[in-house]
Each structure stands twice: as C-alpha cells, then as structure tokens.
Amino acid sequence: MSEEILINVTPQETRVAVIYLGEVQELHIERSSQLGLVGNVYLGRVSRVLPGMQSAFVDIGLDRAAFLHVGDIVEARCDNCPRPIEKVLHEGQNILVQVIKDPIGAKGARLSTQISMAGRYLVYLPQETRIGISQKIEDETEREVLRERLTRLLPVDEHGGFIIRTMANTAEDAELAADVEYLHALWDAIQARSENVSGPKPIYQELDLAHRVLRDFVNAETSRILVDSRETYLRLEAFAEEFIRVGAGKIGHYAAERPLFDLYGVEDEIEKALGRRVDLKSGGYLIVDQTEALTTIDVNTGSFTSGRTFDETIFKTNLEAAQTIARQLRLRNLGGIIILDFIDMDSQEHKSAVLAELSKALQRDRTRMTINGFTSLGLVEMTRKRTRESLTRILCESCPTCQGRGQIKTAQTICYEILRSILREARQFDAREFRIMANQTVIDLFLDEESQSLAQLSDFIGKPISLQVESLFTQEQYDIILL
C-alpha cells in the first residue's frame, strides 16, 4: 500500500491530492462558489428545440441554458428508426435530466435523460435492463463471475440495469447487496421529489468532493486518508462506516500546526503545474501549451547528454518524458485533443518502446483516453475525456496586459504607433500642442533612443510634443491629449 490521499478543507474550497510513491499524481479542487454539476439531477424545462442540430436547450435554473443532444435522450433511441428530436421534445416541456459534463468556457452544461447513480461498486441505470461491466476488468471469466454474482443478488422484480465498477471484483456479496439497496432508495427518492415540483428545479445533488473521493478513489492500495478539518473528518468517518468499509480505519485527522499541503510539498507541485516548463530529472524538459482547441507538449533534451550515442540520449529522454507526460495530464487535468512532440527517433523499436512506456504510465489514469501511434510528422496524437475544467482554468485567468496572448508589443513598437497616431491627429485637428501619456518604459525610450524621431515629427507638423508618464498604464496602453 503506497497511495495516500490528502484532503485540505476551508470554508471557501476543498482540495484533494493523491500521492503515489511519494509523488503528487492528481489534484482536485472544488470551490463552494463554483461547485461541480456532474451527476446532479434536475427537473428542467425545454427552452428551445433545434431540429437542424438535433439538439435542444434546457433551462435547469443556471445562468446559461444546458445542452441536450438527441443521442442522449432515452426516448429517442430505437434500433430500427431513431426518432428525431422534434418528435420527442417540445418547448415548455418538463423533463428529468442529469448533468454529464460541467459548463466549460462559454459552453453550457451537457445533459442526458439517462439517469445514472454511482455507488461504491455499482452504477445504477434505472431506465436500462442490461448488466454492464467496467472495461478495465478485461478477464472474460472474471466478468462472467461478477455478472452472475450480481444477478443472483438482485430482487426478482428488478427492472433497472447496472454497471459493475472495477472495485467490485474485491467486494463481498453483502457489500454488493448493500450498494443495490442504497441505489434503489436513492432512485425512489429522486422519483418522489420530481413528481411534487415543477421545473426548472434541482432534484438531487451529487456528493461533495471529499465524499466522492472516498467513494471513488479509495482502494486496497490506499494506506491512509488525511483530513485537516475535524468536521469533515467526522462526516467522512460516518460515511465510510455506512457505505465505504474499505476506507474505515484509514481516515485520520491531521491537526498539526504546519499546513498539510506544505508538509507533503503539494503547494510547490501546484505552482509547477501552472507553468509552461516541466523539468525532467535527467536535465531534459517539457513545454506545455494549452489552447482552446488542443494542448501541445514538446519534449526537449536540454542539458541531458549521458547516452553513449546521440540516439540513445534521445531515447532515454523520450522514455522519461513519457512517464512525466502521463503524470502532468493527471495533475493539470488536461482534456480534449493532445499532441505530443517527442524528440525525433529514427529507430522503429525506440518509437514502439516510447509508446509502450506512455501507455503503461497512463494506466493509473481514471479518465477515458485514446492514443494513436506516431504520425508521418513524428507526432503522437491522443485524446483524453474532458469532464471538468483544467487546473489552469480553475486557478488562473488571462493576463490583463497581454489578454492571454503570452506576449506584448515592444516599447519601440508602441513608440512608432504613437508617432503615426500623432501624425494622423495633426492632419485632422489644429491643436496647439500634443501630449503623449504612456507607460514609463515608452516615455524613457522617447527621451533616449527615439528622441530624434520625436523631434523630427514635431518639426514636420509644426507643433510641440510633450511627454507625461502614466504609472497605471501597461506598456501597450497610451493616450494622446490635444491641448
């Protein structure tokens, strides 16, 4: 057992760090002002139906209408003749929906009418009849045994379906039966409440982050769970005693003066995860660039030269980079399309070994992903399911100076913009004097290197030009005052 889970709780936010073999592998943050919505059930009201997109917008009481595609509507599914959305929904209709993807950027939440409720070992699908099994359980014999065990435990009049989660392979029959009973009671409560309200209205709220971690993350590898809030610790203890017996006895209250995340170096890891550059132990490094459409990760050898040959140096750097990339994807919660630019390798054997190392390192990831081989350009393309905002999007905002470009115009560029603006203004207005208000750096350049340019313009327009420092201006900001 080499995994530890740290839970830091304040009134404003809850932060969770998963430590494996002494390194931070995952970070999860939930703020009280921005609680995640995935798993929440709402009685919504259809506000618009878009036949051309086979989609609808549903009001569930949030700032932005949520999005519902026809493929996520149970009533529209039919093997022979799938029904168009306009035949299933109409404006003003009340509909029971569940959030399957949080709002991201300008996009509203994504919805499904297929309700699913997660327990410790099972996921209950009340509108289904099948019993599915997690894809991570690959052994066919084990899959069949689990299916038979659950079928034997279900009530004779069972109408719903289940998905057996990975952790069920270590569960006893009594624990599976308790999960079934808990999920049935939860669904009955949701149905009863939805019948007594009119939309848009929240019907069921998913567990908070601390409780979800206990339900979803704790396994046989977990050695302990440390919580620095006594109130949260007591609630988690009670929750574990009733539902998560594998976690009972592993939860501890951290009451020392030194902050929990400082003790384990988590704060430093958070700072590193917000930067573009990630240093490798060998001396190489990664450059991570996150954009709206995709994320690129570039691998560089840096100062690493310990291989016997140049090809061996490249190979070793790429192997280490593959392990680090897998960890960074989890730490930063990067999703969508991801392009990996490993250092070019001529050997097909080396390429295969790097892909194998990457796949192995990604096995600890709880998020669904696909990995393609090397393209003709030597890039590795992969996708990682985007279910919530990345760490950067949660903790950061675009720089007000560069507006998120990552660059600003040079002081010299601004000087030349100002000179052109004055010339343009002089041709339109007969001012007595022109005054430049700008950042200190720009003014200093006018007083030094560009003083001759300023004097030439003053002679050309026949009007004096004065300078004034505006300390609140950024380097790109300026104003021209006509006196």
N, C-alpha and C positions, 0 to 999 in steps of 0.2 A: 504494500500500500504506500504509494508515493505521491498522492494527489491531496492537496489542501485547498479548501475554499474559504476565502476571507470575505466577510460582509461588513462594510462600513456604512453606518446609518446616521443620517442627520435629518432634521425636520424638512430640509429642502430636497434632499436626494438620497437614493440608496445606490451604493457602488459595490460591485462584486468582482473579485479577482480569483481566477482559477490558477493555482500554482502546481506545476508538474515537474518533478525532478529539479526543484529549486528555481525554475524559471516561470515568469508570468506567461500563461498561454492564452488566456481570454480575459477580456474586460467587458463588463455590462454595467450600464448606467441608466437609472430611471429617476426622473425628476418629478416631484409632486405636481409641478405646474404643467408637465408635458408627459403624462402617463401614457404608456403604450396601449394601443387599442386592440391588437391582435388577440382573437379569442373572445372578445366581447360580443354579446348578442343584443340586438336592438329590434324593436318593432319600428320599422321605417315606413316612410310614405314615398311612393314613386313621384318624383317631380317632373321628369322628362323621359320619354321613350324615343330612342334614336334608331329607327329601322335600318337606316343606311349603314350604321356601325354595329347593328345587332347588340346594342348596349342600352343601358338606362342609367339615369342619375337618381339616386335615392337620398332623401333627406333623413338623416338619423340624429339630427339635433346638433351637428357640429358646424363650425364656421363655413366649411366647404361641403358641398354635396358629395356623397360617396359614389363610386363607380361599380356597376354590376353588369358583367358580360353574360350573354346568353349561355355560354358554356358553363357558367357557374350557377345556373338555375336548374334545380332538380326537375321541376315540372316541364321543362323544355326538352328533356332528354328522351330520345326514342331511337332505337336501333335502326328502324326502317325509314322513319320520316321525322327527323328532328324538327320541332315546332319553332317557327320564327318568333322573335321576342314580342312583336306586336300582337301575337295571338295569345300570349301568356300574361303580359302586364299592360296596365293602362294607367294614365296619370291620375293621381289621387288615391291609388290602391294602397292599402296597408299590407306590409309583407315582413315576415320574420327573417332576419338576415344576420350573418356573422361576419366580423371583420377578419379577412385573411391576409391583409397587408396594410401596414400603417401608412398614413399620409407621408409622402416623401417629396420634398421640394414643393413645387406648385401643384403636385398631383394629390387628389383626394384619396381617402381610404378605398381599398378594393374589397368588395363584398362577395359572399356566396350565400345561397339559400340552403346549402347542405350544411347543417349544423353538426359540429363535431366537438366532443368534450373529452379532454385528456385527463386520465387518471395516472397513477404511478406506473402501471403495467399495461394498461389498455387505453385505446381511444374509442369512444362510443359514437356510432353513426346511426342515430335513431331512424333516418329515412332509408337506410340500406338494409340488406338482408344477408350479405356475404360476411365471411370472416377472412380478413386480410392479415398478412404478416409482414413485419418490417423487412425491407430489402437487405438490411445489414445482417440478418440471420440467413446465411447462404446454404447451410446444410439441409438438403431436402428431407432427410429423416427427422431431423430436429424440428423442422417446420411442420411436418405432419403430426408429430407427437404433440406439439403445442396446440395445433388446431383441434385435435381430438380431446385434449385436456379441457380446453375452454368449452367446447361443445357439450361435454359431459356436465360441466358446472352451470350452464345456462338454464334458466327456467323453461319449462315445457312450452309456455305460451310466448316465448321471446319473439319479438317482431323486428328488432333492430339489428344492426351489424356492428362488428368490432374490428379494430386493427390491433394486432398484438405487437406491443413495443419490444425493443431489444432487451430491456431489463427483465422481461417476463420469463426468460429462459432460466433464471435463478430463483423465480418465485415459487412458493408453495401453493397448493390448491386453495388453502384458506385465504391467502393473500389475494389470489385472483378473484375468488368469490366475493371478498370484501370490496374489491375495486368495482366489480359488476354492480353490487348493491349501492355503492356510493354514486356511481354514474347514473343509475336508474332514478335514484332520488333527486339528483340534480336536474335531470331532464323533466321529471314530473313538476318540479318547482318552476322551471322555465315556462312550461306549457300553461300552468295555472296562472302565472303572472301575466303572460301575453294575452290571455283571454279577458283580463279585467282592466286593460288600459287601452288607450288609443295612441297611435303613433304621431310624431316620432318620439320614442321613449327608450331609455336603456332598460334591458330586461335582466341581463346577467353580466357581471364584470369578472374578467379573468383574475387569477391570483396575482398579488403584487410580486415584484422581482424576487424578494427574499424567499417567499414561499415557492415560487416557480423553480428557483434554483434547487431547493430541497426536493421537489417532486421530480425534476427532470435531470439533474446533474449528478446527484449522489449515487455512487455505485460501490462495488467491492473494492475498487482501487482507492476510494476516498478514505483518508486516515482521520481527518478531523475537519470540522467547520467552525471557524472562529467568528463570533459576532461581537461588535463593540458597543451594542445597545442592549441594555438589560431587558427592556420592554420587548424588543424584537426577539431576543434570545428566549424569553419565556413563551412567546407565541409560537416560535418555531419548535420548541421542545414539545409543546402540547400537540402541534400539528403532526410532528414526527411520531409521537406515541400513538396517535389515532390512525394515521394513513401511511407513513413512511418508516416502517420499523427498521429498515436497514440504516436509517440515519439516526435512530435513537441511540444515545450514548456517545455519539461522535460530536455532538454540538457542544461548544464551550463558549463561555462568556469572557471576552477579553476586557480586563478592567485596568490595565497598566496605564501609566501616565503618557508614555510615548505612543503617538498615533499608530494604529495597526498597520496602515498602508506604508508609513515611514519605516517601520520595523522590517518589513519584507521587501522594501525597495520598489513598491508598486508606483508611488508618486513619480519616481525617476523614469519608470517604464512608460507611464502615461505621457510625460514630456517628450520622450524619444519617439513615441508612436505618433506624435503630432508633426514631426519633422519630415523633410523630404529624404534626408540621407540616413541610411542604416548601415553602421559599420559592422563588418564581419570580423570574427576573431583572427582570421588569417592575415588581415590587412586590406582585403578587398572591401567593396561596399555596394549597396543598392541605392538607386534613386527611385523614389515612389512618387508618381504624379497622378493625382485623382482629378478627373474632369467629369462633366455631367454625363457624357456618353459612355466612357470607359476609364479603366485605370491601367497605366503602364508601369512596369517595373523593369528597370535597366540594371544589368549586372556589370560591374567593373572590377578589374584585378587590383587596382590601387597599387599598394606597395608590396603585394604578395609575389614573391619570386622564388619560393622554396622548392619548386619542382625540378626534377633533373633535366627536363626539357620544357620548352615553351608550351607545347601541347599538354603536358602533364600539369603545369601550373594552371592553365585554363580549366582543365578538367576538375582539379581539386577545388578551384574557386566556384565553379558551377555546382558541384555537389553540395558544398557548404551553403551556397545561395539557395538551393532548392529547399533545404531544411528551414532556413531563415524566412524564405518567402511564405511557406506554409504557416509559420507562426505569426508573421505580420498580417496575413489575411484574417486570421482569427482575432488578433489584437485590435486591429483597426476596423474590423467588420466590413471589409471591402466586398462589394457585391456587383453584379452585372457582368459585363464583358471585361476580362482582364488579359492583357497582353504581356507576356514575359519575354524580355530580350536578353537571353543568356549570351555569354561571350561565344563567338563563332567557334564551332568544333568541326574538324574535318572527318573525324572517326565516327562511323555509324554506331559502333559499340559504345563509345563515350556518350553519344546522344541518348541511346537506349538506357544506359545506366543512370543518367541525369533524370530522365522521365520516370524511371522506376523509383528513384530516391524521392522525387516530388510526390508521386502517388502514395508512397509509404508514409511520408511526413503528413500528408493530408488526411490520413485515416482517422486521426483524432478529431477531425472537424465534424461538428454536429449539423452543418448546413449542407444541403444537396449541391453537387457541383459536377461539371463535366470537364474533361481535359482532352484536348486534341494534341496530336504529335507535332513535330516541327514542320512548319510550312516551308515553302520554297525560299522564303526570305530568311529562314533560320529563326523564326519566332514561334513561341508556344502560345496557342490560344486556349483560353479556358473560360468557363462561366461559373459563377457562384451565386446561389439564390439570394436575392436582395429582399430581406424581410423587415429590416428596420434601418434607420439612418446610421451612417458610418460614425466612428468615433470623432473624426474631424468635423463632420456636420453637426454633431451634438455639442461639442465643446468650443467650436470656433465660428467666426463669421468672416465675410470678405473684408479685406483691408480697406478702410475708407479712403486711403491715399491712392492706391492703385486699382481699386474696385475689383480685386480678385485676379488681376492680370499677372501679378507676381513681378511686375516691372513698372518703373515710372520713367517719364521723359527726362532726359538730362537737363541740367540747368542751362546749358548752351542752347538746346532745342527750344526751351521756353523763352530765352532771350530773343531768339530770331522770330518766334511767334509774336512777341510783344512789339518788336520793331515793325513787322508787317502790319499789325493792328493799328499802330500809331499812324503809319503812312496812310492806311485806309481811312482813319478818322479825320486826318488832316485834309483829305480831299473832299470830305463831306461837311465838315464844320469849321468855322473860323474861330477857333479858340485862342485865348491869349497865351495859354501855357498848357502843356500836357504833363500830368504827374503819374508816374508808374508806382503802383503799390504791389509789392511782391514779397516772396519769401527771402530771408536773409542771404541764402546761397545765391539766388538770382541777382539780388542787388549787389553783392560782392563781386560777381562776375562783370556787371556793368561798370563798376568802379575800377576794375582791373583790366582783364583781357579784352573785354568788349567796350571799353570806354571810347575807343576811336570810332567804332561802329555807331555808338550813340551820338557822338559829336557830329559825324557825317550826316546822320539823319536830321539832327537839329538844324544844321546849315541848309539842308535841302528843303525842309518845309518852312524855314524862316521863323521858327518858334522855339522858345526854350523848353527843355525836357528835364523835369526834376525827379528825384528818387525818394521813395519812402518805404521803410521796412514794415511789413505787416507780420508780426510774430505768429499769428494764428493761422496764416496761410500755409498750405502744404507747398511742396516745390512746384507742383503743376498749376497752382492757383495764382491768379494775378488780376489786377483791375487797372483800368486806365481812366483817370479822372480828367475831365476837361474844365479848365479854370478860365 
